Amino acid sequence: MANPPLPSDDELIPRLLASDENAYTQVVAAYHGLMVHLARAIVGDAIADEVAQEAWVAVLRALPKFERRSSLKTWILRIVSNTAKSRLRHESRTVNLGDALEETPIVDPSRFKANAHWANPPAMWHADTPDALLASTELRRCIHEALDALPPLQRAAVTLRDMQGLNMEDICKVLEVSESNGRVLLHRARSRIQQAIEELEEK
Amino acid sequence: MPSCKDITEHGSDYLDRHMPWWKRPGYWMHLLVCVHCRRYIEQLRLTIETIGRSPDAAPPVVKTEEVQQIVQQLKQSAKKPANKPRDI
């Protein structure tokens, strides 16, 4: 569905507060796909739609108290993130949301010598462009599986940054993490996918 | 100058230009002299671009009927007395 350009937050928010049906339609058309995308990253495919719909009701209820410290889009995505995290905690009390503070190194330590320089450096890949990499069905599946295997907050960070193009400041607001933790989440996610590609390229 | 392991720990900060200014010269110097780390960083850059163009990167398409259904739910919800909203 091709959406017309969305009016500014200054124009939209009073109309949403006045229950203007056209304004509802415009924001839902503009943001629902992004909301489901983020919800999928945190809770998985099965309940992502439900989480996004639940988040819309929460958005509407909380809108009178929206303090405009971020854009409407960032604030809506933050509500999706909170709704998804609550849902995840409810479904499984032991879930590991993000392991931002885990101490494990980015690259397997056995690949470095005692002086922390490469013992087993990265080999050349067969492909050197995204298109060439993605031409392989096996590699597309490999990336999909690597994304699926990430902890929820790492998957959310990579979804928001590398897929939706949000800046780091907004990502940290959406996920309610510090900037340093946000960067760690993102780098760990990217590195795990890089490692998955590397393993396939070395076969 | 940072070690190769340091280079791998901060690759995203370097590529995203989030690295503090005082760390950049050492990082850059290391990349100048270390072919392995240049390859590592190039592969990280390629990974990031590939993630952004993978089929998983596209948000789901929302059909007009689905938009209308959610809008109707929101209208119903707006008519109901609100619970005390959470302070956002």
Chai-1 contact restraints between the chains, C-beta under 6 A:
chainA,res_idxA,chainB,res_idxB,connection_type,confidence,min_distance_angstrom,max_distance_angstrom,comment,restraint_id
A,M1,B,T64,contact,1.0,0.0,6.0,A-B,restraint_1
A,S19,B,A78,contact,1.0,0.0,6.0,A-B,restraint_2
A,Y24,B,V71,contact,1.0,0.0,6.0,A-B,restraint_3
A,Y24,B,L74,contact,1.0,0.0,6.0,A-B,restraint_4
A,T25,B,V71,contact,1.0,0.0,6.0,A-B,restraint_5
A,V28,B,V67,contact,1.0,0.0,6.0,A-B,restraint_6
A,V28,B,I70,contact,1.0,0.0,6.0,A-B,restraint_7
A,V28,B,V71,contact,1.0,0.0,6.0,A-B,restraint_8
A,A29,B,V67,contact,1.0,0.0,6.0,A-B,restraint_9
A,H32,B,V62,contact,1.0,0.0,6.0,A-B,restraint_10
A,G33,B,P59,contact,1.0,0.0,6.0,A-B,restraint_11
A,G33,B,P60,contact,1.0,0.0,6.0,A-B,restraint_12
A,G33,B,V62,contact,1.0,0.0,6.0,A-B,restraint_13
A,L34,B,P59,contact,1.0,0.0,6.0,A-B,restraint_14
A,V36,B,P60,contact,1.0,0.0,6.0,A-B,restraint_15
A,H37,B,P59,contact,1.0,0.0,6.0,A-B,restraint_16
A,W56,B,I70,contact,1.0,0.0,6.0,A-B,restraint_17
A,W56,B,L74,contact,1.0,0.0,6.0,A-B,restraint_18
A,V57,B,S77,contact,1.0,0.0,6.0,A-B,restraint_19
A,L60,B,L74,contact,1.0,0.0,6.0,A-B,restraint_20
A,L60,B,S77,contact,1.0,0.0,6.0,A-B,restraint_21
A,R61,B,A82,contact,1.0,0.0,6.0,A-B,restraint_22
A,R61,B,P85,contact,1.0,0.0,6.0,A-B,restraint_23
A,A62,B,P85,contact,1.0,0.0,6.0,A-B,restraint_24
A,A62,B,I88,contact,1.0,0.0,6.0,A-B,restraint_25
A,K65,B,P85,contact,1.0,0.0,6.0,A-B,restraint_26
A,K65,B,I88,contact,1.0,0.0,6.0,A-B,restraint_27
A,I106,B,T8,contact,1.0,0.0,6.0,A-B,restraint_28
A,I106,B,E9,contact,1.0,0.0,6.0,A-B,restraint_29
A,V107,B,T8,contact,1.0,0.0,6.0,A-B,restraint_30
A,F112,B,K5,contact,1.0,0.0,6.0,A-B,restraint_31
A,A116,B,S3,contact,1.0,0.0,6.0,A-B,restraint_32
A,A116,B,K5,contact,1.0,0.0,6.0,A-B,restraint_33
A,H117,B,S3,contact,1.0,0.0,6.0,A-B,restraint_34
A,H117,B,C4,contact,1.0,0.0,6.0,A-B,restraint_35
A,W118,B,C4,contact,1.0,0.0,6.0,A-B,restraint_36
A,W118,B,H36,contact,1.0,0.0,6.0,A-B,restraint_37
A,P121,B,H36,contact,1.0,0.0,6.0,A-B,restraint_38
A,P122,B,R39,contact,1.0,0.0,6.0,A-B,restraint_39
A,P122,B,Y40,contact,1.0,0.0,6.0,A-B,restraint_40
A,P122,B,Q43,contact,1.0,0.0,6.0,A-B,restraint_41
A,P130,B,E49,contact,1.0,0.0,6.0,A-B,restraint_42
A,P130,B,T50,contact,1.0,0.0,6.0,A-B,restraint_43
A,P130,B,R53,contact,1.0,0.0,6.0,A-B,restraint_44
A,L133,B,T50,contact,1.0,0.0,6.0,A-B,restraint_45
A,I143,B,S54,contact,1.0,0.0,6.0,A-B,restraint_46
A,H144,B,D56,contact,1.0,0.0,6.0,A-B,restraint_47
A,L147,B,D56,contact,1.0,0.0,6.0,A-B,restraint_48
A,D162,B,I48,contact,1.0,0.0,6.0,A-B,restraint_49
A,D162,B,I51,contact,1.0,0.0,6.0,A-B,restraint_50
A,D162,B,G52,contact,1.0,0.0,6.0,A-B,restraint_51
A,M163,B,A57,contact,1.0,0.0,6.0,A-B,restraint_52
A,L186,B,S12,contact,1.0,0.0,6.0,A-B,restraint_53
A,H187,B,S12,contact,1.0,0.0,6.0,A-B,restraint_54
A,R190,B,S12,contact,1.0,0.0,6.0,A-B,restraint_55
A,R190,B,T47,contact,1.0,0.0,6.0,A-B,restraint_56
A,R190,B,I48,contact,1.0,0.0,6.0,A-B,restraint_57
A,I193,B,T47,contact,1.0,0.0,6.0,A-B,restraint_58
A,Q194,B,L44,contact,1.0,0.0,6.0,A-B,restraint_59
A,Q194,B,T47,contact,1.0,0.0,6.0,A-B,restraint_60
